[in-house]
């Protein structure tokens, strides 16, 4: 009886971890016509991922992070479940933003109306 319970608990834990994985990530979509390297600053480590043109990647950001595109002068804070894009101009922005200025204003905590 105990063995069956232990197996059930192990399977349930594995399913929960697999389901929670994508929820703890930030999705970055590369809308430009070239590949870009994205750095995820987690504080104690900074993994880099190359995202090919037209592709998306789910990047680990469980406790919050900052994302940077190599060669760009700024990063954007990210949180689990958020969606960011690398635009045709190679600028990192939150999904739905139109311009680099809007992206910077959001990173500064200002609205575009300020």
Secondary structure by P-SEA (a helix, b strand, c coil): caaaaaaaaaaaaaaaaaaaccccbbbbbbcccbbbbbbbbcccbbbbbbbcccbbbbbbcccbbbbbcccccbbbbbcccbbbbbcccccccccccccaaaaaaaaacccccc
